[in-house]
Every structure is written in structure tokens, then in C-alpha cells.
Amino acid sequence: MAKRQFKSESKRILDLMIGSIYTHREIFLRELISNASDAIDKLCYIALTDDKLGLTREDFKIEITRDPEARTLTVSDNGVGMTAEDLESNLGVIARSGSLKFKNQLSADGAQDKASSGIDIIGQFGVGFYSAFMVAKKVTVISRAYGSDSANMWESSGSDGYVISPAERAAFGTDVIMQLKDDAEDDGYSEFLEEHTLYSLIKKYSDYIRWPIIMDVTRSRRVEADPQESGKSDKPESKSKWESYTERETVNSRIPIWQRPKSEATDEDCNEFFKEQFDAEEDPAAVIRVAAEGAAVSYKAMLFVPSAAPYDYFTREYEPGLRLYASGVLIMEKCASLLPEYFRFVRGVVDSADLSLNISRETLQHDRQLKTIAANLEKKVRAELERLLENDRAGYAKFYEAFGLQLKYGLLSDYGAHAEKLRGLLLFYSAREAGLITLAEYVKNMPEEQKFIYYACGSGIAALDKLPQAEPLRERGYDVLYLTDDIDDFAARALGEYEGRQLRSVTGDDLGIADEAERRELEKTEQESRELLDFVKESLDGKISEARLSATLVSAPVCLTAKGGVTLEMERYFNTLKSVSPAASPAPVRAERVLELNASHRLFELLKNAYESDRERAAKYAELLYGQALLTAGLELDDAARFCGIISELTA
């Protein structure tokens, strides 16, 4: 029989498709199984009005058969099948989809009643079948259409054309037989003849196809040994042995857990699904079920808020994103566009029949539906976290320990655009409560006269507890929030205020607690001490930008603060980055350091007396006070040996 040529420049289209459209060649199995599912869906619809069919939904199936010796892999279905004309029309013209034509016919006929609403045609582009040529050097299709007494065969070795001829098939349906390519040095195809490869691909891409996918599966069983053989040994295990056998089994799950009603998918079931599918050891902190019906897009989703971070979460290797399915077929393993970056810890699945997929069904053609889904999911996750915070504080605290830093990064992203959405989810260590609280709880417990929300940044709770600048706040009964993450100073500045109360650092210029009389007295004393303060600055030779009298110190003699846009915490953060990655900052970042002295402290009196009688000794007092301020601020001494020598000299 004469070989026919593909139509409409199909040779070039086929070559382009095989080489460019599909990213991974393993996709071919997903495409062929989806086509088989479509064929069964079509016949299932016909069965609604044809009593002669004699099949129930339980009779439909997709079969996978491999023959390693012949190097053939076959995908079979008992769906609607194709006539010779269908083979010519659907397989002879690339990008003509019989499934799309059928789907359009349903719409034209108004066949959207309850009975047909379960018909979910997957294929729309008419190219998925040709993905078989990525792994096969020859493809044979044997098909018998429903209602026909004869079958036909379509054969092709690729873009050189195809042959259609009569064939034999006992019942209606289709067989796609692939003669796999020979293995090359760096390119193997035999893996697609291996049981475990086929099994894993079905579970990965087609586990939730509604029809059973059946293939041979190897099992093991214990059998009694031959009595004569077992008598030769006294060992109990010699009386039996293990043997392998092959059994035809349904390998796909069919109905995904997110499609089941809650009565058929308990929280325990969902927790097990999460741990199994996402390699987690602990139950999630929360499970979010979504069933959305809308004019733009309808979808179902099952999301999980983990209670513990994966080992690689804060590394470049971690890939965020939700699994994206189209009618139960996996389209993207990790679709990062479905959630904002600040919720990148969320795991789960989204399934919709309304997505506009590109021709390969590996990515989305339009993002309108995706944006609609993403906006809704962001609200769902935020609402669930708020619910968890309100109703399960211990559970939320555990979640926050793992992912609180991520929320803070979200606070800083896009120039603080998400602050309003995230501020209510943040927790801070309260000095008064000795535990984590929200900003709302802080404001609720503020004394009436307190104007600001006070915070202190540092390397740890113990060090912040001794911060001298916080002493006057404690005396007034004001709480201080301790922020110990590297980015906390940036996060506090991004927050700015909460319910009209400004966040103010205890190491800032002004705590806002001194009255007018106290300020005037301090200004007078500072003016009287100006010459001494200038001397301290000069003695420290560029280490500070200013020496001033403190309005906040009570019992401590000295503290270190900063003026300008760079704080001491920012300095520490950027220089830590530089030590890890020298390219992170072209030059060391340094804050404008301010040495604040307590005019009521004995050390200030000693400094003042030394300045009047012994300038060299006064300079050493300045160094001593600066070193003490560094240590109190959690910074390193410039010269520890010299500092110890000065202490010995001044206390001798």
C-alpha cells in the first residue's frame, strides 16, 4: 500500500515538535494515557444514549504492555476507537484534534446536562500523540471504532509519512504500539521498557486519571520448598523460599484525595498524604481545602502549612511551588506562580479543567486563570494562619519557629508593599511576658501614657536583657520587644507603626520619655561638658562620629548608639554577609557611632577629673568607656589586649 505524506507542512511541524515542544521525553506516556482516557470518555458519553453498548463504567480501562525482547511498548484502551477516516483525519494531519472537535460538538449541541458534566476531555491540540516519536522509531496504531465490524492500522516511522491498511482487532478500542529507538552511547531508551520506570511515570503524571491503568507488576511470595530439598538442612528458613511472580494490577489511584468529600478524606488521611507526597516527617500545622467555582476558573486545591522546615528550605536548592494538575493530569511539579514568595513554604496541589495550557501541556498559555487562583489561595493561606494563631497558639508558635523568618523576608520584599498583610502574623519576644506575642497584644497591654512600641535588636535574649538603654523603660513598666534575627532591624523599619503607634528602637536617638525640664537640664549639662565631649571624640581617633550625654542611661556608665540611616545592627548584618560572600558588599558598612555617656555615673566624674589634671589618663578613660560600650552592644573590641592593659592601669 502506498505511503501517504503528512499534510500542511506536517513534516516540518513534526520535526519541530519532537525536538522543541516537549521539554522531557518521558512526557510521551502521559500524553498517550491522556488520549486513551479521552477515547473512553467519548464512548462513556455515547453510552448515556445507547443501551446496546453493554458496558458499565467499571468495564473501561487503559492497559500498558511492555515487551523488552521485541522492544515494544503498547498503550491500549477500550474507548470509542477510530475508523480509517478518523485515522487519516486525526493522525494524518498534525494539530487536528479529534478530542477538541468532540468537545466543541458537545457545546454546540448544548450537551452540558448533569449526565455529561463528568465528561472531561483532556486533549485539545492534536499533537500529544506525536510525542511518541521522541522515544519510538516506529509507531503502529490499531483501532476499531465503536459500531464498526472492522479495524484499521496506521503506521509511521516519523516525518517520512504513514500507511493506513486493514487490520484485525477483536473489540472496539485502540492500541498504540511503539517500537522503541535503539540505545545510543549517551541516550538510552530501554528504560521505558522497565517496569519500575513505567510505574513511576504513571504515578507521577497519570495517577489521577479516572480510568484504571493496568500493567504487569512483579510481586514476591513465600512458597514451601521441595520436601526432599528441605530435609537436607535443619535451618527453619530452608523449608520455604521466596519467588517472584507477575500480576496484572491497577496501578493508578484514580480519585485524588483533594477530589474526595471530607467524609471520605479525614484530616488523618490528608496528613498521611502530605507526609508521603512531600517527604515530611511531621504532620502539617494546617490543612486547607478549597473547592472554588467561578466564571473565570473553577478548581480544587489541597494546601498544607508545614510545621517544620525541610532541611534545604533556606538554601538555593529549595524549589517552591504547588503541584498543578489539569483534570487530574500533572502539568507542573512545582508551579511557583500560585503563591506569593512570602508563603513559599506552603505545599500542596491545585487541579483545574479550565487552565489555558500551551501546546505541550507543560506550561500555561495564559496567566489570567493562574492570577485568579493565586489571589484566592493567598487569601486562604493568610486566613488559615490567622485562625491557627487565634485557636492553636502552640501550633502556630511551632510553625513560626520554622517559617517566621520567611514572613519577615516577605515584609521586606517589594519595598514593604506586603506589610499590611503580614504584620498581624508576626510574633515578637516580649521582655515582660518572657515569650512570643503579637503587636496587637503588645498594644493592648501598653500603659495609657506610653506613646511608642519599643524594640531592641541584638544577638540573643540574654544580651538584650542587659541592654542599658532599656533600663528607664523597665522602670516605667514599659515592655520591650527583643528582635534577634539578622534582618529584624530592617523588618521593624518596614513595619514603621502599628495602630498609630510608632515602633521605636531603644538604641535610637530619643525614647520619647523625658519631660521638657529634663531635656533642658540635659542640654545645659551637655553644653557645659562640650569641651570634654569633643576631647573624647578626638581621643578615639575616628572610631566615633560624636560623643554626647545620654538621656536614657540610669545605672550604666556608657552605651553605643548610631545616627543616620545605618544602625549598629545593619552594620553587623552587612559585614556578616561580606564575610560569607565578599561580593555581597564592595566595602565594609559602618554606622555613624555615637558614644553616649551617663553624666551621673562615677566613671564620668573620673573622666572629667582626669581631663582637668591628666589628659593622657583621660584619653585612656575614653578608650575604657568605648570598649565597655562595644562589649555591651555585642561588638568586638578593636584590641582586646590593649583594653585589658588599660583596665589594669586605671584600677591599679
C-alpha positions in Angstrom: 0.0 0.0 0.0 1.3 3.4 -1.0 2.8 5.6 1.7 0.9 8.8 2.4 2.6 12.1 3.3 1.7 14.2 6.2 -0.3 17.3 5.2 0.1 21.0 5.8 3.9 21.2 6.1 3.5 18.4 8.7 7.0 17.1 8.2 8.5 20.3 9.5 5.9 20.6 12.3 6.6 17.0 13.4 10.4 17.6 13.4 9.9 20.8 15.4 7.5 19.3 17.8 9.7 16.3 18.6 12.8 18.5 19.1 11.3 21.6 20.7 7.8 21.4 22.1 8.3 18.9 24.8 11.0 19.5 27.4 11.1 15.9 28.8 10.7 12.9 26.6 9.1 11.0 29.4 6.0 13.1 28.8 5.0 10.8 25.9 3.5 8.3 28.3 1.4 11.0 30.0 0.1 12.1 26.5 -0.8 8.7 25.3 -2.6 7.8 28.5 -4.5 11.1 28.3 -5.5 10.3 24.8 -6.7 6.9 25.9 -8.7 8.5 28.7 -10.3 10.9 26.2 -11.3 7.9 24.0 -13.0 6.2 26.9 -14.7 9.5 27.9 -16.2 9.8 24.4 -17.6 6.3 24.5 -18.9 6.8 28.0 -20.8 9.8 26.8 -22.2 7.8 23.9 -23.3 5.1 26.3 -25.6 7.6 28.0 -27.9 7.4 25.0 -27.0 3.9 23.6 -28.4 0.9 25.5 -26.7 -1.5 23.1 -23.2 -0.8 24.5 -23.5 -3.3 27.3 -20.6 -1.8 29.3 -20.7 -0.1 32.7 -18.1 2.4 33.9 -16.3 -0.4 35.7 -15.6 -2.1 32.4 -13.5 0.7 30.9 -9.7 0.5 31.3 -6.3 1.5 29.9 -3.6 -1.2 29.6 0.2 -0.8 29.4 2.1 -3.8 27.9 5.8 -4.0 27.5 7.9 -6.5 25.5 11.6 -6.0 26.3 12.7 -8.6 23.7 10.8 -7.0 20.9 11.5 -3.5 22.3 7.8 -2.6 22.1 5.6 -0.6 24.5 1.8 -0.7 23.9 -0.9 1.6 25.3 -4.4 0.2 24.8 -7.9 1.3 25.6 -11.4 0.1 25.1 -12.7 3.6 24.2 -14.5 4.9 21.1 -11.9 3.8 18.6 -11.2 5.3 15.1 -12.3 4.5 11.6 -9.9 4.6 8.7 -11.2 8.1 8.0 -10.6 9.1 11.6 -7.0 7.8 11.4 -6.5 9.8 8.3 -8.1 12.9 9.7 -6.7 12.8 13.3 -3.2 11.2 12.7 -2.5 12.3 9.2 -2.9 16.0 9.9 -0.8 17.2 12.8 -2.5 19.6 15.2 -6.1 18.5 14.3 -7.6 17.2 17.5 -10.5 14.8 17.4 -11.0 15.4 21.1 -11.3 19.1 20.6 -13.8 18.5 17.8 -15.8 16.2 20.1 -15.7 18.8 22.9 -16.9 21.6 20.6 -19.7 19.4 19.4 -20.9 18.9 22.9 -21.0 22.6 23.4 -22.8 23.1 20.1 -25.4 20.5 21.0 -25.9 22.1 24.4 -24.9 18.8 26.0 -24.0 20.2 29.4 -26.5 18.4 31.4 -25.8 16.6 34.7 -25.0 13.3 33.0 -22.4 14.8 30.6 -20.8 17.1 33.1 -18.5 14.4 34.2 -17.0 14.0 30.7 -13.7 15.8 31.0 -11.8 15.8 27.6 -8.1 16.5 28.1 -6.7 16.7 24.6 -7.3 19.8 22.6 -4.3 20.4 20.4 -3.9 17.1 18.4 -0.2 16.9 18.9 0.2 14.8 22.1 0.1 11.5 20.1 3.2 12.5 18.2 5.3 12.8 21.4 5.6 9.0 20.9 8.2 9.7 18.2 10.5 11.1 20.9 11.2 7.6 22.0 9.9 5.4 19.2 11.5 4.8 15.7 8.1 3.3 14.6 4.6 3.8 15.8 1.7 1.5 14.9 -1.9 2.3 15.8 -4.5 -0.4 15.5 -8.0 0.8 16.1 -11.6 -0.3 15.8 -14.3 2.2 16.1 -17.4 1.6 18.2 -20.2 0.3 16.0 -17.8 -0.9 13.3 -17.1 -4.5 12.3 -13.6 -3.9 11.1 -10.3 -2.4 12.3 -7.6 -0.4 10.6 -3.9 0.1 11.2 -1.9 3.3 10.9 1.9 3.0 10.7 4.7 5.6 10.6 8.4 5.9 11.2 8.2 9.7 11.6 8.1 12.5 9.1 8.7 10.3 6.0 4.9 9.6 6.0 2.4 6.9 7.1 0.4 3.9 5.8 -3.2 3.1 6.6 -4.3 -0.5 6.0 -7.0 -3.0 7.2 -6.2 -4.9 10.4 -7.7 -7.2 13.0 -8.9 -6.2 16.5 -11.4 -8.3 18.5 -13.2 -5.4 20.1 -13.6 -1.6 19.7 -10.8 0.5 21.1 -7.2 1.4 20.2 -3.7 0.0 20.6 -0.7 2.4 20.2 2.4 0.2 19.7 5.8 1.9 19.9 8.9 0.3 18.6 11.5 2.0 20.8 14.6 3.6 19.4 18.0 1.8 19.8 20.1 2.9 22.8 23.0 5.2 22.0 26.1 5.9 24.0 24.6 8.9 25.8 21.0 8.3 25.1 19.1 5.3 26.4 15.5 4.3 25.6 15.5 0.9 27.2 14.5 2.5 30.5 10.9 2.9 29.1 10.7 -0.9 28.9 11.5 -1.3 32.6 8.6 -2.0 35.0 9.7 0.4 37.7 10.2 3.3 35.2 6.7 2.9 33.7 5.2 2.5 37.2 6.9 5.7 38.5 5.9 7.7 35.4 2.2 6.6 35.7 2.2 7.5 39.4 3.9 10.9 38.7 1.8 12.1 35.8 -1.3 10.0 35.5 -2.1 8.7 38.9 -5.4 10.5 39.0 -6.7 9.6 35.5 -10.3 8.5 36.3 -10.0 5.2 34.4 -7.9 2.2 35.7 -4.4 2.0 34.3 -3.4 -1.7 34.3 0.0 -3.2 33.8 2.1 -6.2 34.9 3.6 -5.7 38.3 6.2 -8.0 39.9 5.5 -9.3 43.3 7.2 -11.7 45.7 5.7 -14.5 47.8 7.0 -17.2 50.2 6.5 -20.8 49.0 7.2 -24.1 50.6 10.4 -25.7 49.5 10.6 -29.2 48.0 10.4 -31.7 50.9 13.5 -33.5 49.6 15.5 -30.3 49.5 14.3 -29.0 52.9 15.3 -32.3 54.5 18.9 -31.6 53.8 19.1 -28.8 56.3 17.9 -28.2 59.9 17.5 -24.5 59.3 13.9 -23.4 59.5 14.3 -20.9 56.6 15.3 -23.8 54.3 11.8 -25.2 54.4 10.5 -22.2 52.4 11.7 -19.7 49.9 10.7 -16.6 48.1 9.8 -16.5 44.5 8.8 -13.7 42.1 5.6 -13.7 40.1 3.8 -11.2 37.8 0.3 -10.0 38.3 -1.9 -7.7 36.3 -2.8 -4.8 38.5 -4.4 -1.3 38.5 -1.5 1.0 39.4 -3.2 4.4 39.5 -5.1 5.9 42.4 -7.8 7.3 40.2 -9.7 9.6 42.6 -7.3 12.1 44.2 -7.7 12.9 47.8 -8.4 16.6 47.0 -11.4 15.5 44.9 -13.0 13.4 47.7 -15.6 14.9 50.1 -14.3 15.5 53.6 -16.3 12.4 54.9 -14.0 10.3 52.6 -10.8 12.1 53.3 -10.3 12.8 57.0 -7.6 15.1 58.4 -5.6 12.0 59.3 -5.8 10.9 55.6 -4.7 14.3 54.5 -1.8 14.3 57.0 -0.6 11.0 55.6 -0.9 12.2 52.1 1.2 15.3 53.0 4.0 13.2 54.6 4.1 10.7 51.8 4.0 13.1 48.9 6.2 15.8 50.3 8.8 13.8 52.2 7.8 15.3 55.6 8.2 13.6 58.9 5.7 15.6 60.9 2.0 16.3 60.4 1.3 19.7 58.9 0.4 22.6 61.1 -2.8 23.1 59.0 -4.7 21.6 56.0 -6.5 23.9 53.7 -9.2 22.5 51.4 -10.5 24.7 48.5 -13.3 24.0 46.1 -13.9 27.1 44.0 -16.5 27.7 41.3 -16.2 30.8 39.3 -16.9 32.4 36.0 -13.2 32.8 35.1 -12.0 29.5 36.5 -13.1 26.6 38.7 -10.6 24.5 40.6 -10.0 22.4 43.7 -6.9 22.6 45.9 -5.5 21.0 49.0 -2.8 23.0 50.7 -0.6 22.2 53.6 1.2 24.6 56.0 4.2 22.6 57.3 5.0 22.6 61.0 8.8 22.1 60.3 11.1 23.4 57.6 12.7 21.0 55.1 16.5 20.7 55.6 17.2 22.7 52.5 14.5 25.3 52.9 16.8 28.3 53.3 19.1 27.3 50.5 19.2 28.0 46.8 18.4 24.3 46.1 14.9 24.6 47.6 12.2 24.9 44.9 8.9 26.4 46.0 5.6 25.8 44.2 2.4 23.8 44.2 1.7 20.8 42.0 -0.5 21.9 39.2 -2.9 19.4 37.6 -5.3 19.8 34.7 -8.2 17.3 35.1 -6.1 15.0 37.2 -3.0 15.1 34.8 0.2 16.6 36.3 1.2 19.6 34.3 3.8 21.2 36.6 5.6 19.6 39.5 6.3 23.0 41.2 4.3 26.0 40.0 5.8 28.9 41.9 3.3 31.4 40.4 0.4 30.1 42.5 1.6 31.6 45.8 3.5 34.8 46.8 7.1 34.4 47.8 6.3 35.1 51.5 4.2 31.9 51.5 6.7 29.8 49.7 6.7 27.2 52.5 3.2 26.1 51.6 3.0 22.7 49.8 0.0 21.1 48.1 -1.9 20.6 44.8 -4.2 22.6 42.5 -6.4 20.9 40.0 -8.5 22.6 37.3 -10.1 21.8 34.0 -10.1 25.5 33.0 -6.4 26.2 32.6 -5.2 27.5 29.2 -2.3 25.2 28.6 0.3 25.6 25.9 0.6 23.0 23.1 2.9 20.7 25.1 0.7 21.0 28.2 3.9 21.6 30.2 3.3 25.3 30.9 0.4 27.7 30.9 -0.6 29.6 27.7 -2.3 32.5 29.5 -1.8 33.5 33.2 -5.3 35.1 33.7 -6.7 32.0 35.4 -3.5 31.5 37.3 -3.6 35.0 38.7 -7.2 34.5 39.8 -6.3 31.2 41.5 -3.2 32.7 43.1 -5.1 35.7 44.6 -7.6 33.4 46.1 -5.1 31.0 47.5 -3.1 33.8 49.1 -6.2 34.9 51.0 -7.0 31.3 52.0 -3.5 30.8 53.4 -3.5 34.1 55.3 -6.9 33.4 56.8 -5.8 29.9 57.9 -2.6 31.3 59.6 -4.7 33.8 61.4 -7.1 31.1 62.5 -4.2 29.0 63.7 -2.7 31.9 65.6 -6.1 32.6 67.3 -7.1 29.0 68.1 -3.8 27.0 68.4 -1.1 29.2 69.8 1.3 26.4 70.5 0.9 25.0 67.0 1.4 28.5 65.5 4.5 29.1 67.6 6.0 25.9 66.3 5.2 26.9 62.7 6.6 30.4 63.4 9.8 29.0 64.7 10.3 27.3 61.4 9.0 30.0 59.0 8.8 33.3 60.9 11.9 34.4 59.1 10.2 33.8 55.8 7.3 36.1 56.8 9.9 38.8 57.7 11.5 38.5 54.3 8.1 38.9 52.8 7.7 42.1 54.9 10.8 43.5 53.3 10.1 42.4 49.7 8.7 44.9 47.1 9.7 47.8 49.3 7.4 46.9 52.2 4.3 46.5 49.9 3.0 43.5 51.9 3.4 44.9 55.4 -0.3 45.4 55.9 -1.0 41.7 55.0 1.8 40.3 57.2 2.1 42.4 60.3 -0.7 40.6 62.1 1.1 37.2 61.5 4.4 38.3 63.2 5.4 37.2 66.6 8.0 39.0 68.9 9.7 38.0 72.1 8.3 40.1 74.9 10.7 41.0 77.8 7.7 41.4 80.1 6.0 38.1 79.1 9.2 36.2 78.5 7.5 34.7 75.4 6.2 35.4 72.0 3.4 37.9 71.5 1.8 39.8 68.6 1.8 43.5 68.0 -1.9 43.6 68.8 -1.2 42.0 72.2 1.7 44.5 72.9 -0.6 47.5 72.2 -3.4 46.1 74.2 -1.2 45.8 77.3 0.5 49.2 76.9 0.2 51.7 79.9 -2.1 54.6 79.0 0.8 57.1 79.0 3.1 55.0 76.8 3.5 56.6 73.3 5.6 54.1 71.3 6.2 50.4 70.7 9.7 49.8 71.9 12.1 47.2 70.5 15.7 46.2 70.8 17.8 44.3 68.2 20.6 42.0 69.3 22.2 38.6 69.0 20.3 37.0 71.8 17.7 37.3 74.6 20.3 37.2 77.4 22.4 40.1 75.9 19.3 42.2 75.3 18.1 41.7 78.9 21.2 43.6 80.0 20.9 46.4 77.4 21.4 49.6 79.5 19.2 51.8 77.2 16.1 49.7 78.2 16.5 50.3 81.9 14.4 53.5 82.1 11.6 51.8 80.1 11.6 48.9 82.5 11.4 51.3 85.4 8.2 52.8 83.9 6.7 49.3 83.3 7.0 49.6 79.5 7.5 46.3 77.6 10.4 45.9 75.1 10.3 43.5 72.2 13.5 41.6 71.6 14.4 41.1 68.0 17.2 38.6 67.4 17.1 37.7 63.7 19.7 39.4 61.5 17.0 41.1 59.4 14.9 42.3 62.3 16.1 45.9 62.3 15.1 46.1 58.6 11.7 44.4 59.4 11.0 46.9 62.3 11.7 49.8 60.0 9.5 48.3 57.3 6.6 47.9 59.8 7.0 51.6 60.8 3.9 51.6 63.0 1.0 49.6 64.3 -2.4 51.0 65.0 -1.0 54.5 65.0 1.8 53.6 67.5 5.3 54.1 66.0 7.9 51.4 66.5 11.0 52.9 68.2 14.4 51.3 68.8 15.7 51.6 72.4 19.1 52.3 70.8 17.7 55.2 68.8 18.2 58.9 69.3 15.2 59.6 71.6 12.9 57.2 73.6 10.4 60.0 74.0 10.1 59.6 77.8 12.0 62.7 79.1 9.9 65.7 80.0 10.7 69.3 79.0 12.5 70.1 82.2 14.7 67.0 82.0 15.6 67.9 78.4 16.6 71.4 79.3 18.7 70.2 82.1 20.5 67.7 79.9 21.1 70.4 77.2 22.6 72.7 79.9 24.9 69.9 81.2 26.0 68.9 77.7 26.8 72.5 76.8 29.0 72.8 80.0 30.7 69.5 79.0 31.2 70.3 75.3 35.0 70.6 75.6 35.3 67.3 77.3 33.0 65.5 74.9 35.0 66.9 71.9 38.1 65.6 73.6 36.6 62.1 73.9 35.8 62.1 70.2 39.3 63.2 69.3 41.0 60.7 71.6 39.1 57.8 69.9 40.6 58.9 66.6 37.7 58.5 64.2 36.1 55.5 65.9 33.0 57.6 66.8 31.3 60.4 65.0 30.1 62.0 68.2 30.2 61.9 72.0 27.2 63.1 73.9 25.5 62.9 77.2 22.7 60.2 77.4 19.1 60.9 78.2 18.4 57.3 78.9 21.1 55.7 80.9 20.3 55.1 84.6 22.9 52.8 86.2 25.3 52.0 83.3 28.1 54.4 82.6 28.1 54.3 78.8 26.4 52.9 75.7 26.9 52.9 72.0 24.2 54.1 69.5 24.2 55.3 65.9 22.9 58.2 64.0 21.9 58.4 60.3 20.3 55.6 58.2 22.7 52.8 59.2 22.2 51.2 62.7 24.7 49.1 64.5 22.5 46.0 63.7 22.6 46.9 60.0 26.4 47.2 60.2 26.7 43.8 61.8 24.4 42.3 59.2 26.1 43.6 56.1 29.5 42.8 57.4 28.4 39.3 58.2 27.2 38.9 54.6 30.5 40.2 53.3 32.5 37.7 55.4 30.4 34.9 53.8 30.4 36.3 50.3 32.9 39.1 49.6 30.9 40.2 46.6 27.9 41.0 48.8 29.2 44.5 49.5 32.1 46.3 47.8 33.2 47.9 51.1 32.6 47.4 54.8 29.4 49.0 56.0 29.9 51.2 59.1 27.4 53.0 61.2 28.0 56.6 62.5 28.7 55.5 66.0 27.7 57.7 68.9 29.2 57.2 72.4 26.6 58.2 75.0 27.9 58.9 78.5 26.0 58.9 81.8 26.7 62.2 83.4 25.5 60.9 86.8 27.9 57.9 86.8 31.2 57.8 88.8 33.2 56.9 85.7 32.1 60.2 84.1 33.4 62.0 87.2 36.7 60.2 86.9 36.9 61.1 83.2 36.2 64.7 83.9 38.7 64.9 86.8 41.4 63.2 84.6 40.6 65.7 81.8 41.3 68.6 84.1 44.5 67.1 85.6 46.0 64.4 83.3 44.9 64.4 79.6 46.8 61.2 78.8 45.0 59.4 81.6 41.7 60.9 80.4 42.3 59.5 76.9 42.6 56.1 78.5 39.3 56.5 80.3 37.8 57.4 76.9 39.2 54.2 75.5 37.9 52.2 78.5 34.4 53.6 78.2 34.4 53.0 74.4 35.5 49.4 74.9 32.8 48.9 77.5 30.2 50.3 75.1 31.3 47.9 72.4 31.0 44.9 74.6 27.6 46.0 75.8 26.4 46.4 72.2 27.7 42.9 71.3 30.5 44.2 69.2 34.1 43.1 69.1 36.9 45.1 70.7 39.4 46.6 68.4 42.3 45.5 70.5 41.4 43.2 73.4 45.0 43.1 74.9 45.2 46.9 75.0 41.8 47.1 76.6 42.8 44.7 79.4 46.0 46.7 79.9 44.1 49.9 80.3 41.8 48.3 82.9 44.9 47.1 84.8 46.5 50.5 84.7 43.4 52.5 85.7 42.4 50.2 88.5 46.0 49.8 89.9 
